[in-house]
Amino acid sequence: VEQEGAEYLTLGIVPLIRQGAIGPSSEPAWLRFSRRWARAHYTRFYNFRGLLEFKAKFRPEGWAPVIVAVRGSTFKLAHLRAIVRAFTGVAPELALVGGILRSAGSELRSLFGRNPR
């Protein structure tokens, strides 16, 4: 990458991981609750911590938060739905149901010895 003239490289974001404080937030209470709930429970769907650890092996110079800016003074559910759809490619409800089904399948395979952890 450096040979092509790039000054820096990003490995992309690690969602639901909080790296350091980013200062006071004006996010609505429902969003703060949703984010905390997701961070606590989504490890059943995806290993975000493992992704962070993998990217840390490259010894980045720093970690920068991703900040969402919206038109208006309030972050709305429609904004969250648009973000989820941008990352998953499907409606948030379908992404959630798909994650639950994958998680249930993984748990069943684990219980019956077909997918050792």
Rosetta silent file (secondary structure, phi, psi, omega in degrees, C-alpha in Angstrom):
SEQUENCE: VEQEGAEYLTLGIVPLIRQGAIGPSSEPAWLRFSRRWARAHYTRFYNFRGLLEFKAKFRPEGWAPVIVAVRGSTFKLAHLRAIVRAFTGVAPELALVGGILRSAGSELRSLFGRNPR
SCORE:     score description
SCORE:     0.000 S_00000001
   1 L     0.000  -42.805  179.807    0.000    0.000    0.000 S_00000001
   2 H   -62.315  -35.800  179.926    2.817    2.378    0.870 S_00000001
   3 H   -64.729  -22.713  179.292    4.419    1.660   -2.504 S_00000001
   4 H   -90.855    3.299  176.517    1.240    2.925   -4.138 S_00000001
   5 L    95.340    4.788 -179.760    1.464    6.253   -2.316 S_00000001
   6 L   -73.930  140.476  178.759   -1.047    5.611    0.465 S_00000001
   7 L   -92.166  -25.619  175.896   -0.355    7.401    3.722 S_00000001
   8 L  -153.359  165.171 -176.894   -2.488    5.175    5.897 S_00000001
   9 L  -131.770  139.987  174.612   -4.569    2.011    5.794 S_00000001
  10 L  -114.867  141.747  175.357   -7.755    1.147    7.613 S_00000001
  11 L   -95.571   11.717  179.502   -8.859   -2.351    8.495 S_00000001
  12 L    88.148 -176.765 -176.056  -12.426   -1.150    8.797 S_00000001
  13 L   -91.266  160.192  171.721  -14.579   -0.740   11.848 S_00000001
  14 L  -120.139   94.437 -175.381  -15.119   -3.044   14.790 S_00000001
  15 L   -65.319  153.766  175.267  -18.760   -2.449   15.686 S_00000001
  16 L    64.695   14.666  175.321  -20.043   -2.555   19.251 S_00000001
  17 L  -109.752  132.161  179.757  -16.561   -2.220   20.751 S_00000001
  18 L  -104.996  110.062  178.814  -15.859    0.826   22.857 S_00000001
  19 L  -105.740   96.988  177.094  -12.195    1.831   22.677 S_00000001
  20 L    76.150  163.450 -179.506  -11.623    4.700   25.056 S_00000001
  21 L   -81.740  141.937  177.639  -13.888    7.553   25.919 S_00000001
  22 L  -113.521   13.008  177.843  -15.062    9.866   23.168 S_00000001
  23 L    96.486 -179.306 -177.696  -16.542   12.484   25.429 S_00000001
  24 L   -63.278  147.239 -178.514  -20.079   13.314   26.437 S_00000001
  25 L  -119.820  145.321  177.448  -22.821   11.934   24.257 S_00000001
  26 L  -107.546   20.532 -178.247  -26.202   13.366   23.426 S_00000001
  27 L   -67.449  148.006  179.093  -27.604   10.061   22.217 S_00000001
  28 L   -64.827  154.956 -178.801  -31.167    9.240   23.271 S_00000001
  29 H   -58.147  -38.934 -178.428  -31.671    6.858   26.210 S_00000001
  30 H   -63.775  -34.556  179.781  -33.259    4.203   23.942 S_00000001
  31 H   -73.801  -41.255  178.105  -30.150    4.172   21.746 S_00000001
  32 H   -60.266  -45.525  177.386  -27.767    3.997   24.708 S_00000001
  33 H   -61.483  -46.870 -178.890  -29.770    1.041   26.100 S_00000001
  34 H   -61.077  -42.077 -179.959  -29.886   -0.678   22.680 S_00000001
  35 H   -64.711  -43.526  179.091  -26.152   -0.257   22.179 S_00000001
  36 H   -66.267  -41.621  178.741  -25.335   -1.661   25.610 S_00000001
  37 H   -62.941  -45.587 -179.662  -27.740   -4.570   25.137 S_00000001
  38 H   -61.222  -44.816 -179.337  -26.279   -5.345   21.718 S_00000001
  39 H   -61.969  -36.274 -178.624  -22.718   -5.201   23.042 S_00000001
  40 H   -74.596  -31.341 -171.057  -23.661   -7.570   25.866 S_00000001
  41 H  -112.524  -17.730 -173.841  -25.527  -10.115   23.741 S_00000001
  42 H   -75.517   -7.128  176.500  -24.269   -9.982   20.169 S_00000001
  43 H   -63.894  -19.336  175.235  -21.184  -12.032   20.948 S_00000001
  44 H   -70.761  -24.161 -178.650  -23.499  -15.002   20.429 S_00000001
  45 L   -96.693  -32.866 -176.042  -23.892  -13.858   16.822 S_00000001
  46 L  -158.872  142.491 -177.284  -20.399  -12.576   16.075 S_00000001
  47 L   -89.322   79.552 -179.909  -17.081  -12.352   17.884 S_00000001
  48 H   -65.324  -37.582  179.113  -16.492   -8.596   17.809 S_00000001
  49 H   -62.747  -42.215  177.609  -13.869   -8.852   20.570 S_00000001
  50 H   -62.130  -38.605  177.176  -11.957  -11.424   18.495 S_00000001
  51 H   -63.619  -42.489  177.312  -12.083   -9.085   15.507 S_00000001
  52 H   -61.730  -45.027  179.760  -10.682   -6.284   17.643 S_00000001
  53 H   -63.089  -39.749  177.577   -7.901   -8.548   18.928 S_00000001
  54 H   -61.282  -47.505 -178.134   -7.043   -9.636   15.381 S_00000001
  55 H   -67.477  -29.810  178.938   -6.792   -6.039   14.172 S_00000001
  56 H   -66.809  -24.961  178.909   -4.736   -5.089   17.250 S_00000001
  57 L   -61.691  -22.887  179.541   -2.050   -7.559   16.136 S_00000001
  58 L   -82.745    2.103  178.264   -1.190   -5.116   13.343 S_00000001
  59 L    50.090   65.112  179.082   -0.250   -2.560   16.019 S_00000001
  60 L   -65.300  153.406  177.510   -2.249    0.407   14.765 S_00000001
  61 L   -67.999  -24.502 -179.748   -1.040    3.874   15.652 S_00000001
  62 L  -174.395  170.397  177.488   -4.449    4.600   17.148 S_00000001
  63 L  -119.829  130.262 -179.614   -8.129    3.836   17.274 S_00000001
  64 L  -115.907  133.105  178.331  -10.648    6.402   16.087 S_00000001
  65 L   -69.019  152.605  173.527  -14.339    6.298   16.977 S_00000001
  66 L   -98.057  123.861 -177.111  -16.919    6.242   14.208 S_00000001
  67 L  -114.260  133.794  179.340  -19.392    9.060   14.689 S_00000001
  68 L   -99.546  127.412  176.582  -22.735    9.220   12.956 S_00000001
  69 L  -109.087  132.998 -179.622  -24.027   12.640   11.978 S_00000001
  70 L  -126.073  155.111  176.391  -27.695   13.047   11.163 S_00000001
  71 L   -74.947  134.113 -178.074  -29.792   15.907    9.883 S_00000001
  72 L   100.968 -177.046 -175.116  -31.805   17.434   12.680 S_00000001
  73 L  -102.185   -2.822 -175.783  -31.237   17.457   16.405 S_00000001
  74 L  -131.095  134.500  173.340  -32.340   13.912   17.278 S_00000001
  75 L   -80.343  124.587 -174.343  -31.049   10.483   16.332 S_00000001
  76 L  -111.249  164.185  177.917  -34.129    8.474   15.343 S_00000001
  77 H   -57.208  -35.221  179.045  -34.939    4.805   14.942 S_00000001
  78 H   -61.797  -33.816  177.085  -35.029    5.359   11.175 S_00000001
  79 H   -66.200  -45.296  178.900  -31.346    6.380   11.323 S_00000001
  80 H   -62.315  -42.176  178.720  -30.428    3.193   13.182 S_00000001
  81 H   -60.429  -40.612  179.776  -32.408    1.099   10.695 S_00000001
  82 H   -65.943  -39.006  178.615  -30.517    2.731    7.804 S_00000001
  83 H   -65.533  -47.597  179.352  -27.152    2.006    9.448 S_00000001
  84 H   -59.842  -43.641 -179.917  -28.039   -1.643   10.105 S_00000001
  85 H   -64.292  -36.769  179.406  -29.276   -2.038    6.543 S_00000001
  86 H   -63.811  -35.869 -178.112  -26.077   -0.473    5.166 S_00000001
  87 H   -85.979  -29.386 -176.108  -23.936   -3.019    7.018 S_00000001
  88 H  -101.813  -24.658 -178.260  -26.115   -6.107    6.558 S_00000001
  89 L    83.255    0.648  179.244  -27.740   -5.458    3.182 S_00000001
  90 L  -135.388  170.719  177.158  -31.157   -6.478    4.511 S_00000001
  91 L   -60.691  144.766 -178.586  -33.892   -5.037    6.685 S_00000001
  92 H   -53.862  -37.875  179.663  -32.867   -4.954   10.373 S_00000001
  93 H   -62.520  -41.535  178.038  -35.619   -7.402   11.301 S_00000001
  94 H   -67.160  -38.495  177.952  -34.293   -9.933    8.787 S_00000001
  95 H   -62.750  -42.188  179.744  -30.732   -9.412   10.033 S_00000001
  96 H   -66.369  -47.375  179.012  -31.888  -10.035   13.613 S_00000001
  97 H   -61.967  -43.074  178.098  -33.916  -13.136   12.743 S_00000001
  98 H   -60.620  -42.278  177.969  -31.034  -14.484   10.648 S_00000001
  99 H   -63.927  -41.594  178.729  -28.615  -13.930   13.527 S_00000001
 100 H   -64.352  -43.510  179.851  -30.930  -15.648   15.987 S_00000001
 101 H   -64.835  -41.994  177.569  -31.370  -18.640   13.658 S_00000001
 102 H   -63.034  -41.827  179.940  -27.604  -18.937   13.082 S_00000001
 103 H   -64.504  -44.429  178.873  -26.989  -18.694   16.817 S_00000001
 104 H   -62.491  -42.735  178.122  -29.634  -21.333   17.587 S_00000001
 105 H   -61.547  -42.296  178.955  -28.182  -23.624   14.918 S_00000001
 106 H   -63.483  -43.295  178.617  -24.693  -23.174   16.337 S_00000001
 107 H   -63.432  -42.939  179.163  -25.917  -23.944   19.853 S_00000001
 108 H   -63.994  -43.377  178.005  -27.748  -27.074   18.670 S_00000001
 109 H   -62.837  -37.843  178.712  -24.701  -28.308   16.749 S_00000001
 110 H   -65.797  -42.814  179.789  -22.578  -27.660   19.825 S_00000001
 111 H   -63.364  -36.354 -177.020  -24.991  -29.553   22.073 S_00000001
 112 L   -98.220   14.360  171.830  -25.042  -32.550   19.763 S_00000001
 113 L    75.683   15.301 -179.067  -21.263  -32.584   19.189 S_00000001
 114 L   -94.765  -12.618 -177.203  -21.210  -31.514   15.550 S_00000001
 115 L  -140.426   72.903 -177.759  -19.585  -28.128   16.088 S_00000001
 116 L   -62.179  142.715 -179.278  -17.044  -28.287   18.923 S_00000001
 117 L   -94.128    0.000    0.000  -16.032  -24.888   20.267 S_00000001
